[in-house]
């Protein structure tokens, strides 16, 4: 596991990501379609850094506006 992690960049959950996270959380709550907070952290980080999320979760991630994801 450590060798896999060492080969990947670490992206910080910083103020920019936290702001995206809080905006997404508020939008989803207003729609009555909340997403788990860990999934929301992943999505907020991906949006903030313009990354794609690759996931098997086809329930939560499609509800997140602005998120690019690929279902595997």
WOBEL-V568316 format. One record per helix or strand of 2 or more residues. SS is the DSSP state (H for helix, E for strand). FROM is the first residue (numbers start at 0). LEN is the number of residues. If there is no record, write none. Layout:
SS & FROM & LEN
SS & FROM & LEN
This chain:
H & 1 & 5
H & 14 & 17
H & 36 & 12
E & 51 & 4
H & 60 & 3
E & 67 & 4
